[in-house]
């Protein structure tokens, strides 16, 4: 489902995974653009599950289907197993 990105408001995306919260550096790129990471930590109510909240910049509006790349301590998601594709309106 497409995510509407607006220049009039803030749009956040929440990612879930494991082995993220203890990383010294966590970054996200979408369509080659560094995206602000707002929160990294345990997901409330789910033991062992980590949560990453990112803010989508208005500059990504209309990007269409594109890959999201999460990097933790220099290690990116495995392109063969963990690629996340999002659709940005």
OpenMM code with the backbone's topology and positions (N, CA, C; nanometers):
from openmm import Vec3, app, unit

residues = "UNK UNK UNK UNK UNK UNK UNK UNK UNK UNK UNK UNK UNK UNK UNK UNK UNK UNK UNK UNK UNK UNK UNK UNK UNK UNK UNK UNK UNK UNK UNK UNK UNK UNK UNK UNK UNK UNK UNK UNK UNK UNK UNK UNK UNK UNK UNK UNK UNK UNK UNK UNK UNK UNK UNK UNK UNK UNK UNK UNK UNK UNK UNK UNK UNK UNK UNK UNK UNK UNK UNK UNK UNK UNK UNK UNK UNK UNK UNK UNK UNK UNK UNK UNK UNK UNK UNK UNK UNK".split()
positions = [
    Vec3(0.0844, -0.1156, 0.0000),
    Vec3(0.0000, 0.0000, 0.0000),
    Vec3(0.0907, 0.1242, 0.0000),
    Vec3(0.0652, 0.2183, -0.0885),
    Vec3(0.1481, 0.3386, -0.0946),
    Vec3(0.1387, 0.4229, 0.0335),
    Vec3(0.2517, 0.4799, 0.0711),
    Vec3(0.2580, 0.5682, 0.1871),
    Vec3(0.2532, 0.7117, 0.1360),
    Vec3(0.1527, 0.7891, 0.1762),
    Vec3(0.1452, 0.9281, 0.1298),
    Vec3(0.2462, 1.0155, 0.2047),
    Vec3(0.3415, 1.0707, 0.1308),
    Vec3(0.4404, 1.1606, 0.1888),
    Vec3(0.3951, 1.3028, 0.1586),
    Vec3(0.3923, 1.3858, 0.2595),
    Vec3(0.3386, 1.5206, 0.2431),
    Vec3(0.4391, 1.6243, 0.2892),
    Vec3(0.4393, 1.7375, 0.2235),
    Vec3(0.5227, 1.8486, 0.2687),
    Vec3(0.4514, 1.9283, 0.3770),
    Vec3(0.3242, 1.8958, 0.4025),
    Vec3(0.2449, 1.9686, 0.5021),
    Vec3(0.2453, 1.9049, 0.6402),
    Vec3(0.2989, 1.7844, 0.6524),
    Vec3(0.2961, 1.7161, 0.7809),
    Vec3(0.4099, 1.6180, 0.7916),
    Vec3(0.4204, 1.5530, 0.9050),
    Vec3(0.5261, 1.4558, 0.9274),
    Vec3(0.4708, 1.3152, 0.9137),
    Vec3(0.5438, 1.2322, 0.8384),
    Vec3(0.5045, 1.0934, 0.8179),
    Vec3(0.6171, 1.0057, 0.8718),
    Vec3(0.5811, 0.9133, 0.9595),
    Vec3(0.6767, 0.8226, 1.0208),
    Vec3(0.6527, 0.6805, 0.9721),
    Vec3(0.7606, 0.6030, 0.9657),
    Vec3(0.7534, 0.4603, 0.9366),
    Vec3(0.8213, 0.3891, 1.0520),
    Vec3(0.7592, 0.2819, 1.0991),
    Vec3(0.8160, 0.2017, 1.2069),
    Vec3(0.8597, 0.0681, 1.1519),
    Vec3(0.9847, 0.0324, 1.1805),
    Vec3(1.0428, -0.0952, 1.1383),
    Vec3(1.0606, -0.1830, 1.2617),
    Vec3(1.0469, -0.3133, 1.2440),
    Vec3(1.0670, -0.4076, 1.3534),
    Vec3(1.1668, -0.5130, 1.3100),
    Vec3(1.2496, -0.5556, 1.4042),
    Vec3(1.3487, -0.6598, 1.3761),
    Vec3(1.4164, -0.7004, 1.5049),
    Vec3(1.5244, -0.7756, 1.4923),
    Vec3(1.6015, -0.8172, 1.6095),
    Vec3(1.7476, -0.7811, 1.5886),
    Vec3(1.8203, -0.7657, 1.6991),
    Vec3(1.9623, -0.7360, 1.6934),
    Vec3(1.9947, -0.5929, 1.6538),
    Vec3(1.8999, -0.5028, 1.6708),
    Vec3(1.9192, -0.3644, 1.6280),
    Vec3(1.9512, -0.2719, 1.7454),
    Vec3(1.8808, -0.2874, 1.8557),
    Vec3(1.8856, -0.1899, 1.9652),
    Vec3(2.0221, -0.1716, 2.0279),
    Vec3(2.1083, -0.2716, 2.0231),
    Vec3(2.2395, -0.2605, 2.0858),
    Vec3(2.3462, -0.2066, 1.9916),
    Vec3(2.3072, -0.1701, 1.8710),
    Vec3(2.4025, -0.1155, 1.7756),
    Vec3(2.4508, 0.0228, 1.8171),
    Vec3(2.5761, 0.0506, 1.7898),
    Vec3(2.6326, 0.1822, 1.8206),
    Vec3(2.5861, 0.2874, 1.7201),
    Vec3(2.5639, 0.2441, 1.5958),
    Vec3(2.5134, 0.3372, 1.4943),
    Vec3(2.4077, 0.2669, 1.4106),
    Vec3(2.2953, 0.3344, 1.3933),
    Vec3(2.1849, 0.2823, 1.3135),
    Vec3(2.1474, 0.3914, 1.2143),
    Vec3(2.1433, 0.3556, 1.0860),
    Vec3(2.1046, 0.4532, 0.9845),
    Vec3(2.0115, 0.3873, 0.8840),
    Vec3(1.9354, 0.4718, 0.8139),
    Vec3(1.8411, 0.4246, 0.7128),
    Vec3(1.8563, 0.5126, 0.5897),
    Vec3(1.8586, 0.4488, 0.4734),
    Vec3(1.8528, 0.5225, 0.3471),
    Vec3(1.7342, 0.4712, 0.2671),
    Vec3(1.6689, 0.5646, 0.1996),
    Vec3(1.5591, 0.5319, 0.1095),
    Vec3(1.5859, 0.6051, -0.0205),
    Vec3(1.5899, 0.5298, -0.1290),
    Vec3(1.6133, 0.5910, -0.2599),
    Vec3(1.7425, 0.6718, -0.2597),
    Vec3(1.8437, 0.6229, -0.1853),
    Vec3(1.9730, 0.6893, -0.1773),
    Vec3(1.9774, 0.8101, -0.0854),
    Vec3(1.8682, 0.8391, -0.0165),
    Vec3(1.8596, 0.9542, 0.0732),
    Vec3(1.8685, 0.9081, 0.2182),
    Vec3(1.9579, 0.9697, 0.2960),
    Vec3(1.9623, 0.9403, 0.4391),
    Vec3(1.8346, 0.9910, 0.5034),
    Vec3(1.7730, 0.9054, 0.5837),
    Vec3(1.6454, 0.9357, 0.6463),
    Vec3(1.6676, 0.9487, 0.7968),
    Vec3(1.6106, 1.0520, 0.8608),
    Vec3(1.6301, 1.0698, 1.0051),
    Vec3(1.5734, 0.9536, 1.0873),
    Vec3(1.6592, 0.8938, 1.1688),
    Vec3(1.6172, 0.7890, 1.2619),
    Vec3(1.5776, 0.8586, 1.3911),
    Vec3(1.4523, 0.8448, 1.4313),
    Vec3(1.4000, 0.9136, 1.5477),
    Vec3(1.4104, 0.8314, 1.6764),
    Vec3(1.4062, 0.6982, 1.6622),
    Vec3(1.4081, 0.6124, 1.7810),
    Vec3(1.4606, 0.4751, 1.7436),
    Vec3(1.5435, 0.4194, 1.8309),
    Vec3(1.5876, 0.2800, 1.8209),
    Vec3(1.5815, 0.2234, 1.9614),
    Vec3(1.5096, 0.1127, 1.9787),
    Vec3(1.5008, 0.0529, 2.1106),
    Vec3(1.4072, -0.0651, 2.1116),
    Vec3(1.3778, -0.1145, 2.2305),
    Vec3(1.2874, -0.2292, 2.2411),
    Vec3(1.1453, -0.1912, 2.2008),
    Vec3(1.0782, -0.2826, 2.1324),
    Vec3(0.9381, -0.2620, 2.0951),
    Vec3(0.8526, -0.2885, 2.2184),
    Vec3(0.7716, -0.1926, 2.2572),
    Vec3(0.6901, -0.2098, 2.3779),
    Vec3(0.5992, -0.3329, 2.3701),
    Vec3(0.6063, -0.4156, 2.4742),
    Vec3(0.5174, -0.5304, 2.4843),
    Vec3(0.5633, -0.6551, 2.4105),
    Vec3(0.6819, -0.6512, 2.3461),
    Vec3(0.7289, -0.7665, 2.2689),
    Vec3(0.8733, -0.7968, 2.3075),
    Vec3(0.8918, -0.8929, 2.3947),
    Vec3(1.0245, -0.9301, 2.4421),
    Vec3(1.1133, -0.9717, 2.3247),
    Vec3(1.2317, -0.9097, 2.3163),
    Vec3(1.3298, -0.9463, 2.2144),
    Vec3(1.3103, -0.8781, 2.0801),
    Vec3(1.2030, -0.8032, 2.0627),
    Vec3(1.1778, -0.7362, 1.9358),
    Vec3(1.2225, -0.5907, 1.9454),
    Vec3(1.2943, -0.5452, 1.8426),
    Vec3(1.3440, -0.4083, 1.8380),
    Vec3(1.2587, -0.3247, 1.7433),
    Vec3(1.2562, -0.1945, 1.7690),
    Vec3(1.1762, -0.1014, 1.6914),
    Vec3(1.2651, 0.0133, 1.6441),
    Vec3(1.2462, 0.0550, 1.5194),
    Vec3(1.3153, 0.1710, 1.4628),
    Vec3(1.2088, 0.2618, 1.4026),
    Vec3(1.2042, 0.3869, 1.4493),
    Vec3(1.1106, 0.4850, 1.3945),
    Vec3(1.1889, 0.5811, 1.3061),
    Vec3(1.1414, 0.6011, 1.1828),
    Vec3(1.2074, 0.6939, 1.0920),
    Vec3(1.1077, 0.7981, 1.0432),
    Vec3(1.1591, 0.9166, 1.0161),
    Vec3(1.0791, 1.0263, 0.9642),
    Vec3(1.1055, 1.0381, 0.8150),
    Vec3(0.9990, 1.0347, 0.7351),
    Vec3(1.0142, 1.0450, 0.5901),
    Vec3(1.0224, 1.1916, 0.5485),
    Vec3(1.1351, 1.2332, 0.4888),
    Vec3(1.1447, 1.3716, 0.4433),
    Vec3(1.0518, 1.3970, 0.3245),
    Vec3(1.0004, 1.5179, 0.3157),
    Vec3(0.9105, 1.5546, 0.2062),
    Vec3(0.9772, 1.5381, 0.0698),
    Vec3(1.1110, 1.5425, 0.0662),
    Vec3(1.1834, 1.5277, -0.0610),
    Vec3(1.1632, 1.3902, -0.1243),
    Vec3(1.1146, 1.2933, -0.0471),
    Vec3(1.0900, 1.1586, -0.1009),
    Vec3(0.9520, 1.1445, -0.1639),
    Vec3(0.8723, 1.2496, -0.1558),
    Vec3(0.7373, 1.2460, -0.2130),
    Vec3(0.7440, 1.2084, -0.3609),
    Vec3(0.6620, 1.1101, -0.3988),
    Vec3(0.6549, 1.0675, -0.5382),
    Vec3(0.7652, 0.9733, -0.5822),
    Vec3(0.8415, 0.9174, -0.4894),
    Vec3(0.9524, 0.8274, -0.5244),
    Vec3(0.9041, 0.6944, -0.5810),
    Vec3(0.7796, 0.6569, -0.5515),
    Vec3(0.7288, 0.5286, -0.5988),
    Vec3(0.7907, 0.4136, -0.5216),
    Vec3(0.7975, 0.2962, -0.5855),
    Vec3(0.8554, 0.1795, -0.5185),
    Vec3(1.0066, 0.1935, -0.5139),
    Vec3(1.0615, 0.1809, -0.3943),
    Vec3(1.2049, 0.1956, -0.3740),
    Vec3(1.2483, 0.1111, -0.2547),
    Vec3(1.3754, 0.0778, -0.2512),
    Vec3(1.4285, -0.0029, -0.1417),
    Vec3(1.4616, 0.0833, -0.0216),
    Vec3(1.4373, 0.0282, 0.0957),
    Vec3(1.4752, 0.0871, 0.2227),
    Vec3(1.5916, 0.0043, 0.2747),
    Vec3(1.7015, 0.0698, 0.3108),
    Vec3(1.8205, -0.0010, 0.3582),
    Vec3(1.8484, 0.0411, 0.5020),
    Vec3(1.8467, -0.0564, 0.5913),
    Vec3(1.8781, -0.0360, 0.7324),
    Vec3(2.0215, -0.0812, 0.7547),
    Vec3(2.1028, 0.0052, 0.8164),
    Vec3(2.2426, -0.0277, 0.8451),
    Vec3(2.2655, -0.0170, 0.9945),
    Vec3(2.3203, -0.1237, 1.0533),
    Vec3(2.3519, -0.1269, 1.1960),
    Vec3(2.4998, -0.1585, 1.2094),
    Vec3(2.5740, -0.0664, 1.2691),
    Vec3(2.7181, -0.0829, 1.2872),
    Vec3(2.7890, -0.1229, 1.1581),
    Vec3(2.7511, -0.0602, 1.0485),
    Vec3(2.8151, -0.0845, 0.9195),
    Vec3(2.7640, -0.2057, 0.8441),
    Vec3(2.6732, -0.2822, 0.9030),
    Vec3(2.6181, -0.4008, 0.8386),
    Vec3(2.4803, -0.3679, 0.7826),
    Vec3(2.4642, -0.3857, 0.6518),
    Vec3(2.3344, -0.3600, 0.5907),
    Vec3(2.2521, -0.4877, 0.5885),
    Vec3(2.1244, -0.4708, 0.5618),
    Vec3(2.0371, -0.5865, 0.5490),
    Vec3(2.0860, -0.6719, 0.4329),
    Vec3(2.0711, -0.8002, 0.4440),
    Vec3(2.1117, -0.8940, 0.3398),
    Vec3(2.0221, -0.8758, 0.2179),
    Vec3(2.0786, -0.8343, 0.1036),
    Vec3(1.9940, -0.8073, -0.0131),
    Vec3(1.9222, -0.9309, -0.0668),
    Vec3(1.9655, -1.0497, -0.0262),
    Vec3(1.9014, -1.1715, -0.0751),
    Vec3(1.7850, -1.2165, 0.0123),
    Vec3(1.7775, -1.1649, 0.1346),
    Vec3(1.6737, -1.2152, 0.2241),
    Vec3(1.5895, -1.1079, 0.2908),
    Vec3(1.6460, -0.9910, 0.3144),
    Vec3(1.5781, -0.8922, 0.3976),
    Vec3(1.5543, -0.7574, 0.3291),
    Vec3(1.5353, -0.7578, 0.2000),
    Vec3(1.5113, -0.6319, 0.1313),
    Vec3(1.3710, -0.5824, 0.1659),
    Vec3(1.3630, -0.4549, 0.2012),
    Vec3(1.2355, -0.3930, 0.2291),
    Vec3(1.2079, -0.2943, 0.1166),
    Vec3(1.0972, -0.3141, 0.0471),
    Vec3(1.0574, -0.2219, -0.0577),
    Vec3(0.9339, -0.1469, -0.0094),
    Vec3(0.9406, -0.0146, -0.0208),
    Vec3(0.8251, 0.0671, 0.0152),
    Vec3(0.7808, 0.1478, -0.1053),
    Vec3(0.6559, 0.1903, -0.1016),
    Vec3(0.5989, 0.2696, -0.2121),
    Vec3(0.5607, 0.4057, -0.1549),
    Vec3(0.6270, 0.5095, -0.2048),
    Vec3(0.6048, 0.6440, -0.1537),
    Vec3(0.5323, 0.7281, -0.2560),
    Vec3(0.4149, 0.7796, -0.2153),
    Vec3(0.3353, 0.8664, -0.3047),
    Vec3(0.3874, 1.0080, -0.2958),
] * unit.nanometer
topology = app.Topology()
chain = topology.addChain("A")
for resn in residues:
    res = topology.addResidue(resn, chain)
    for name in ("N", "CA", "C"):
        topology.addAtom(name, app.Element.getBySymbol(name[0]), res)
